[in-house]
Amino acid sequence: MTSAETIAKTIKRLAKYPDHARDGIIMNVYDRGTTSPYNVGCMLADAGLRDTPEKLKKADLDKTLIPKRVDTVLSDDLFEDLVNPPGAIEELKRVIDAYARAVAEEENA
């Protein structure tokens, strides 16, 4: 998962430093760290935006996926040096909290 802010920051940096976008360069765009859809669901539930999700086993998740789901951690020194992305958990909490505040304001309007 990547926040829109990190994507926008990446585009701005690539526009400023076009040599990093030359032919043959592939860049991963991500927020640092790892999480899972279940953990994101729990963060949304903690913010009052959904019910607490049911925790499934990886084997259950993989039953319907072909090819099988692969857990991977991205690492791209060029990207990290250029953008200095935020931590995934902290960024998710920041964005979810902002969204929860916006929902609450809309409900109270």
N, C-alpha and C positions, 0 to 999 in steps of 0.2 A: 504494500500500500504506500501511496505517496500523496502528500498533501498538495493541493492546488498551488499553495504558496511556494513549495519547493520546485514544482514544475515551472511556475512563472519565473522564479529566481534563476533556474537553469537556462531558460530561453533568453533572459536578459544578459546573462554572463556570456552565452554563446554569441549573441549579437555584438557584445563588446569585444570579445576575443574570438574572431571568426576562424583563426587557425585551429581551434579545438573542434571545429565542425567540418574540417576538410574531408575529402573522399577517403574512405578506408577506416574512419574512426567510428567505432560503435561505443555508445555510452549508456550505462545503466543509470536510471534516475530513481532514487529511492530515499526514504527517510531511514536513518541508521537504526539497526536493531531488528528484533523480530517480535512478532505477536501472532495471534491466530484469529480467525473469524469468531471463534467462541469468546476470546478475551475482549474483542471489540464489542460483541453483543453484551457482555457483562458490563463494560464501561457505559454503553448506551442505557442499560437497565439501571445502573447506579445513578445516572443522570435523569432517570424518570422518563426516558424516551421510548422504552419498550419493555416487554416482560423479560425476565431472566431466561436466557437460552438453555436448552437441554444440552448437556455435554455428551457428545458421541465419541466412540472409539475411532481411531484412524482406520481400522479395518472396515467399520461400518460406512465411513465416508468414501472409502475406496471401492465399495461394491458396485457403484454405478459409474465410476470414472474409468474411461479407457482413453489413453493410457493412464496408468495409475498416477495419483497425485505424488509429487515429489516436493519435499521440504528442502528449500535451498536458502542460503544466505548470500546476498549480493555483496560484492566488494569491487570497487572501481576507483583506484587511486586518482585518476585524472578527474573524474566527477567530484570526488570528495575534496580534492584540492581546489577545484574551481568553484564549487557551490557551498561547501561546508554544511551539509544537510543536518537538520535537527534529529534528535532521537525519536524513533517511531512512537514509543509509548507517550512521551511528553507531548509530542505533536498531536497525537490522537486525543489526549485529554484536553489540550487547549482548544482544538476544533470542536469536540463534542460539548465542552462547557459553553463555548460561544453559541453553538446551535441551541442548546438547552435554554440559555438566556433569551435568545431570539424567539423561541417557541413560547416561553413564559410571558414575554412582553406582548406577543401577538394575542395570546389567550386573555390577557388582562386589558387589552385595548377595547 
